[in-house]
């Protein structure tokens, strides 16, 4: 599985890329592989407030429907609208064009509290 070193990870298999006071979020290579072919995604609404651990959206695959959880608290400021017509992009490029949304972080939200690549690789190895 691909686990880029420059990202942070949640135990629920979301990744976070820090971009200043914003973060970009998606699901990991491990998660998309476990889901199988993704056929639909329910994206969050721009402007919505999310709390860490709260539901951010959901993905539907040929195998199941899975919730996407917010790895950090904040306000949704952008969503990847291209996924509405091409949800399979998450399977093809989970860390690039398959990103799901961007958040402006809430006060006190700290990506450093998430797993680093080594810890996430250890989590998924077991």
C-alpha positions as a Markdown table, in Angstrom:
| # | Residue | x | y | z |
|---|---|---|---|---|
| 1 | Unk | 0.0 | 0.0 | 0.0 |
| 2 | Unk | 1.1 | 3.5 | -0.7 |
| 3 | Unk | 1.5 | 5.7 | 2.4 |
| 4 | Unk | 3.1 | 9.0 | 1.6 |
| 5 | Unk | 5.4 | 10.4 | 4.3 |
| 6 | Unk | 4.1 | 14.0 | 4.0 |
| 7 | Unk | 0.6 | 13.2 | 5.1 |
| 8 | Unk | -1.1 | 12.5 | 8.4 |
| 9 | Unk | -3.6 | 9.7 | 8.9 |
| 10 | Unk | -6.7 | 8.9 | 11.0 |
| 11 | Unk | -7.4 | 5.4 | 12.4 |
| 12 | Unk | -10.6 | 5.5 | 10.3 |
| 13 | Unk | -8.4 | 5.6 | 7.1 |
| 14 | Unk | -8.6 | 9.2 | 6.1 |
| 15 | Unk | -5.5 | 11.2 | 5.1 |
| 16 | Unk | -4.8 | 14.8 | 5.7 |
| 17 | Unk | -2.5 | 17.1 | 3.8 |
| 18 | Unk | -1.7 | 20.4 | 5.7 |
| 19 | Unk | -1.8 | 23.5 | 3.5 |
| 20 | Unk | -1.3 | 26.4 | 5.8 |
| 21 | Unk | -4.4 | 26.9 | 8.0 |
| 22 | Unk | -6.3 | 24.5 | 5.7 |
| 23 | Unk | -6.2 | 20.8 | 5.3 |
| 24 | Unk | -7.1 | 18.7 | 2.3 |
| 25 | Unk | -8.8 | 15.3 | 3.1 |
| 26 | Unk | -9.3 | 12.1 | 1.3 |
| 27 | Unk | -9.4 | 8.3 | 2.0 |
| 28 | Unk | -6.3 | 6.3 | 2.0 |
| 29 | Unk | -5.0 | 3.8 | -0.6 |
| 30 | Unk | -5.6 | 1.1 | 2.0 |
| 31 | Unk | -9.3 | 2.2 | 2.3 |
| 32 | Unk | -10.0 | 2.5 | -1.4 |
| 33 | Unk | -8.5 | -0.9 | -2.0 |
| 34 | Unk | -10.6 | -2.5 | 0.8 |
| 35 | Unk | -13.7 | -0.8 | -0.6 |
| 36 | Unk | -13.2 | -2.0 | -4.2 |
| 37 | Unk | -14.6 | -0.1 | -7.1 |
| 38 | Unk | -16.1 | 3.2 | -5.9 |
| 39 | Unk | -19.4 | 4.0 | -7.7 |
| 40 | Unk | -20.8 | 6.9 | -5.7 |
| 41 | Unk | -19.7 | 9.6 | -3.2 |
| 42 | Unk | -21.8 | 11.8 | -1.0 |
| 43 | Unk | -19.7 | 15.0 | -0.5 |
| 44 | Unk | -20.1 | 17.4 | 2.4 |
| 45 | Unk | -21.7 | 20.8 | 1.9 |
| 46 | Unk | -19.4 | 23.8 | 1.6 |
| 47 | Unk | -19.9 | 25.9 | 4.7 |
| 48 | Unk | -20.8 | 23.0 | 6.9 |
| 49 | Unk | -19.1 | 22.7 | 10.3 |
| 50 | Unk | -17.6 | 19.3 | 11.1 |
| 51 | Unk | -16.4 | 17.9 | 14.4 |
| 52 | Unk | -13.6 | 15.4 | 14.7 |
| 53 | Unk | -15.1 | 12.0 | 14.4 |
| 54 | Unk | -18.3 | 13.3 | 12.8 |
| 55 | Unk | -19.6 | 12.1 | 9.5 |
| 56 | Unk | -18.1 | 14.0 | 6.5 |
| 57 | Unk | -19.8 | 12.1 | 3.8 |
| 58 | Unk | -20.0 | 8.5 | 2.5 |
| 59 | Unk | -18.7 | 6.4 | -0.3 |
| 60 | Unk | -20.5 | 3.6 | -2.0 |
| 61 | Unk | -18.6 | 0.8 | -3.7 |
| 62 | Unk | -19.5 | -2.5 | -5.4 |
| 63 | Unk | -18.9 | -4.1 | -2.0 |
| 64 | Unk | -20.4 | -1.7 | 0.6 |
| 65 | Unk | -21.3 | 1.8 | 1.7 |
| 66 | Unk | -18.9 | 3.4 | 4.2 |
| 67 | Unk | -18.9 | 6.6 | 6.1 |
| 68 | Unk | -16.1 | 9.1 | 5.8 |
| 69 | Unk | -15.2 | 10.6 | 9.1 |
| 70 | Unk | -13.8 | 14.0 | 9.8 |
| 71 | Unk | -10.2 | 13.6 | 11.1 |
| 72 | Unk | -10.2 | 17.1 | 12.4 |
| 73 | Unk | -12.8 | 19.8 | 13.3 |
| 74 | Unk | -13.4 | 22.7 | 11.0 |
| 75 | Unk | -15.4 | 24.3 | 8.3 |
| 76 | Unk | -15.7 | 22.8 | 4.8 |
| 77 | Unk | -14.4 | 25.4 | 2.4 |
| 78 | Unk | -14.1 | 23.3 | -0.8 |
| 79 | Unk | -15.2 | 19.9 | -2.2 |
| 80 | Unk | -13.9 | 18.0 | -5.1 |
| 81 | Unk | -17.0 | 18.3 | -7.4 |
| 82 | Unk | -15.3 | 16.3 | -10.1 |
| 83 | Unk | -15.9 | 13.1 | -8.0 |
| 84 | Unk | -19.7 | 13.5 | -8.6 |
| 85 | Unk | -19.2 | 12.4 | -12.2 |
| 86 | Unk | -16.1 | 10.3 | -11.7 |
| 87 | Unk | -16.0 | 8.7 | -8.2 |
| 88 | Unk | -13.6 | 6.0 | -9.5 |
| 89 | Unk | -10.9 | 8.8 | -9.4 |
| 90 | Unk | -10.6 | 7.9 | -5.7 |
| 91 | Unk | -9.5 | 4.4 | -6.7 |
| 92 | Unk | -7.2 | 5.6 | -9.4 |
| 93 | Unk | -5.5 | 8.5 | -7.5 |
| 94 | Unk | -6.5 | 8.6 | -3.8 |
| 95 | Unk | -3.8 | 11.0 | -2.7 |
| 96 | Unk | -4.0 | 13.3 | -5.8 |
| 97 | Unk | -7.1 | 14.0 | -7.9 |
| 98 | Unk | -9.2 | 11.7 | -5.6 |
| 99 | Unk | -9.2 | 14.2 | -2.7 |
| 100 | Unk | -12.6 | 14.8 | -1.1 |
| 101 | Unk | -12.7 | 18.2 | 0.6 |
| 102 | Unk | -10.8 | 21.0 | 2.3 |
| 103 | Unk | -11.3 | 22.4 | 5.7 |
| 104 | Unk | -10.4 | 25.6 | 7.5 |
| 105 | Unk | -9.3 | 24.2 | 10.8 |
| 106 | Unk | -11.2 | 25.1 | 14.0 |
| 107 | Unk | -9.3 | 26.7 | 16.8 |
| 108 | Unk | -7.3 | 24.0 | 18.6 |
| 109 | Unk | -7.5 | 21.5 | 15.8 |
| 110 | Unk | -4.0 | 20.0 | 15.4 |
| 111 | Unk | -3.0 | 17.6 | 12.6 |
| 112 | Unk | 0.0 | 16.7 | 14.6 |
| 113 | Unk | -2.3 | 14.6 | 16.8 |
| 114 | Unk | -3.0 | 12.3 | 13.8 |
| 115 | Unk | -0.9 | 9.3 | 12.9 |
| 116 | Unk | 2.3 | 9.7 | 10.8 |
| 117 | Unk | 3.0 | 7.4 | 7.9 |
| 118 | Unk | 5.0 | 4.9 | 9.9 |
| 119 | Unk | 2.2 | 4.6 | 12.5 |
| 120 | Unk | -0.5 | 4.3 | 9.9 |
| 121 | Unk | 1.5 | 1.6 | 8.0 |
| 122 | Unk | 1.8 | -0.3 | 11.3 |
| 123 | Unk | -1.9 | 0.0 | 11.9 |
| 124 | Unk | -2.8 | -1.4 | 8.5 |
| 125 | Unk | -0.2 | -4.1 | 8.7 |
| 126 | Unk | -2.0 | -5.8 | 11.6 |
